[in-house]
Amino acid sequence: MKNKKWLAFIFLTIFALVLSGCNFNSPDKEKDSSEKEEGTKEGVAVKSEQVLRLSASAEIPTMDSTKAHDGVAFNVLNNTNEGLYRQNENNESILALAEKHDESDDETVHTFTLKKTNWSNGDPVTAADFEYAWKRVMREAAPYNYMIATAGIKNAEAIMNEEMDADELGIKATGDLTLEVTLESPNPLFKTLLAFPTFLPQNQKFVEGLGDQYALEADKVLANGPFKLVSWTHEQGWTLEKNEDYWDADNVKLDKVEVVVVKEPSTGANLYETGKIDRTVLTSALVAQYADHEDFEIEKESDIIFLRFNHNHPVLGNPEIRRAINMAVDRDGLTEVILQDGSSPLYGVVAKGYYFSPDQKDYRDLNGDINKGTPEEAKALWEKTLAEIGEKEVTVSINIADSESHKKVAEYLQAQLEDNLPGFKLEIKAVPFAQRLEIEKAITYDISLSSWGPDYSDPMTYLDMWLKGGSANRMGYDNPKLNNLVAQAYVETDPSKRFEMLLGIEKILLVEDAAIAPLYQEGTAILKRRTIKNLVKHPSGAEFDYKWASIEE
C-alpha cells in the first residue's frame, strides 16, 4: 500500500508540473473556486476548471429582451433567461419553464402550467411576467413585435397596425402559474417560435422600478435561466456565472462563461494562442496560417450577408440600378479569395441546405440563382438605366460594422463596383455594430452591408422581414404583392401550397424588385479547444447554448 501511494504521489506531481509548463494557469494566481475534481477512467482525480472563455464580435446592444434584435444580445439572453420553451441539443423546441402545455380541440387556445421557479432577486416567476413582457413588446413597437404576429397570437397584427391596444393581445395570466394564449388560427410554427428570445418573461416591478436604466448594466437585469450576468464592461466583455437557483441547475456543468469583445480576428487568434479564450473565429488572412492546426474547423452557417438599399434614394430606388449592382459582384472571388472561410456564393435570400419542400427538395435549388450575371451584362444594364434616368455618375456610401471582415468585404465591393460600373463611386463608412443597426433603422444610409440569421426553422424567417413597415425591413421597401402573399402563407395549412407561396415571395423580392443584393451564405473558420464538450450551436434563433457544455481535460 505504501508503494502504491508513493507512485500515485509521483504521478500527480509530474502531472502538475506538465500543466504548469503548458501555462494553463498563471503561477502567481490563486486557483479559481470553480475548479472541480473529476475522476478519470484510471480512478485518478484530475482538476478541471469549468470555465468557458469565448469571444464576441461586438458589444451587447441591449439586455432588454423586448428590444433585442441581434445575435450578440440573443446569445446572452438565451443563456441567462428562459421562456416557456427552449431549443434542445438537437435544435428542437422543448418544454422549459412550462411544465405542461395543453391545447383546445381547435388548437387555438393554449394553456401553459409553469414550473415553480424564481428570478435571481428571489421573486417568483409568474404567468403575469409573460403577459407583461409580451404586451410590452407590442406596446413599445419593439423590433421583433412581428414575431408575436408570426406566432399567430390573437390581435397581434391589429395592434401592430394601431387598430387595437396592446392590452388586447391574446394572452392572459389566469393564475400565478397558469397562462392562456389564444391564436387567430392553428399555427404549426407556434411551439418553435416560443423558444425565441422575444417570448421571454419580464418582472414588471423590477423593469418599471428602474425605468430607462433597466437592462443597461449587469446589476440592472434579472436572470431565470441557466446563468446570471454578473459583470459587464461595455465594449470589452461580460461574465456569466451558473445560476444555482435555476430549476435544472443539476444539469448545468459550467461554473462560468467569460466573454471578451474581439473586433480584430488577429487579436482573437493571439488570445487563443495564449490560452485566454477557448474558441475564436478566423478570417481569410488567418486561415492559411491555421489550416493545419489541430483545433482548426470549418462550420457551415445558415446566416446570410447581403446589401440593403435605401429605396428612397433618388438613384438606388430604381430596381434596374439595384439589379446591375447585384450582377456586378463576383461572389466566387469574394468567398474563395477574400473570405476563404467556408462561405459560399448566394443568389437568393433563403440559405441553402436547411429548408426543404414536402418532397424534400432544397428551397435554394428550387428557386435557383437569381440576378446572376456577368460584368458585361451588369455594365450594359447600368449604362442603359443611367441614361434613362439622366445620370452619368453616381456616388454613394456603404454603411458597415467596424469589424475586419466587413471592412475587407466592403473594400472588395468597392473595387468590383467601381471597376464594373462606369461612373460608380463607393465610399466606405465603418461604425460600431450597434450604431450600424441604428443607422439602418433610421434609413439614413445609401447602402448597408447587413447580416441576417434565421429566427426559426422555416423559409418564412428570411421572407417576412420585407413586409411593409416591418422592423427588419429597414430600407423603405414596399410591394403589396409580397405583403399579400406573406399573409396568405401565414394561414395556409396545406404544406405543398404553402411552400409554393414561399418560393413566390422570394421571386417578388428579387426577380421583380431586385430589392436587396444577396452576397454569400456564411461559413466560419474557427479554432476550438478539444476540451470543450457539448457546446450547442443552433442554426436558428440564439446561436449558442451553454447549458449542456462542459470542459473535459
Steps between C-alpha positions, in 0.01 A plus 500: 500500500784742582659445155172562322446824689856612421457423127171689493669799666780499240244474216297793628812710555618441142150573369491831689838599359380425145198720548718777639736471201204537260409824678135398547504692827712797594746397777425810707124465478294322760290209378151601399221386731327350198761224458352157563642154538390242245604134499665356189459143376812408695343634818748787539348835599560768237420867557290651223403865513142536376554838340427559133682797347350639180518804277223712350527724196323795661359655815158391628264763350233434763405251770132589474338197336216712364747718308773251401538438128852367444701183553724634776207596724307182415794283611522663841123511551460136397749390765391728784126469448244239412152502352225244462713306251868487411701322230665177606825343382328386179359849427146390588267715708433325830310597813717713728341731757165349403433174679196421287349628174133428424315587179130542426340268246526765228866571595439872552503519881824394667526465878840484666567384855829643627763341721557665839814704438653829614670799350857566612371760750284236668164605351291215362466472124129521426263481205453876538868545408428351158186704449685820595801432276308398189263795527799728557648376171183613326451819703845634421497390136815300575725382213374143516132570563425335168607168657193522723290536186694223324409272789137578419411644840157658495483873420879533453471619141222745584716640781795540262268691265391722793143376466495351849676559832783277623290398800272315256773253402377142532693412814392503864615362831212296642695410813845547652630207298240475226523683170243499220597595143239532225592479132320638198513153343703179538870570447747214440793732582364609838710268720813563295462875535452488877869414544595838351626774742214739419270263690699516826327623819582821689447601862273806478589643842874475427475641146280795588690570820815567298326692223737602221795350691361147462735252332786746459738334749555154647327595826201635312383171351352185648562138407279194515707279271811281529736795558507851649667807354735601783726753328481709183776737395366681198688447174737262682309194616273333753487204735225247567491278807295190561157578645475263795128581533423390143246217500733273299827612663608139559547460125704818461868404519674832433565732792586802292501633144737789432451695178734764357415732212744433218457713189830402339535126423878527533442605860272201546766266365757645739262458793442141395872430471560634850213296647280798584206388285391150397334573167572764241386583148763531227489721192659421165827664602533243779355189333821409317698547818279269706360256240725221631442579868352210695219726627405638156139445383261629232138548602226546238252770598139588421575873530508715189686821412333742260472862392204709607412792275329819611193482277439870555833587335457686166720250313501184715121515506508375140470118485717471188780692668479255791494207256815628327676526838387144574648373175827694527635313803707185449390297800734211423797732532354644820460162671801314359761776494396759757316298767644147469298390802253253354250770395321434171354730230131581543252614237187481711376613838434149641812305599587167342496171687248570776149535354329233294169453319256226605668272242843588648632734230724782617335842482815651351518239225133552410530877460854488366744787456323835458661811344817313415680662209831592343686831540415578138128448561520712814678780314247501215202514737669766713577732209156452345321580827725798581418648159128449560508684833731773369806427713864453401666440837377368833678541834356309795628380837485157660420467870700217664587374847859576601619140493793374297287261295243764406775743405654243266165421342427872454838562337438209262155636413647844446752362250245281323234765461732782402675276242188345349258794511639813325436817697428317826682612814460326837608659829546275805365613837596267787321544834454286814258210455223648715525831315478321166166356613373841609596652165311222326191548713500871423563424128764772492739302281540439125610136508549291813700178534261289706473155649202285587482186707180295487275533803330165455512196273285604204566704180257763626767618742684647199189613312261687727769746607421694180141582593405865477595679822653186652772564755746288301419673169713805578521629141159645412410204276133431427334268250129425563532171309765379740300620802192313381684179419667497842157543662364207299795279592446574870161328495553234233490156662572292188881447508543479122292808425673691777846412368407627152396827664835521677681454170283773349584751774871482418427542129311823568780628722787419264373425150246782482659758731867409547425650841824381661829351382576165665876443517589182685390235745738500789750236588716538807862398537574456869745377756332311784655312788443126500425528870167673423218247496133545407513870416172501309483722192153565357440580130213732591405729787769549763823352368651341810371307798742466790259294709643161402863602445791381713878505510664159497877466519 
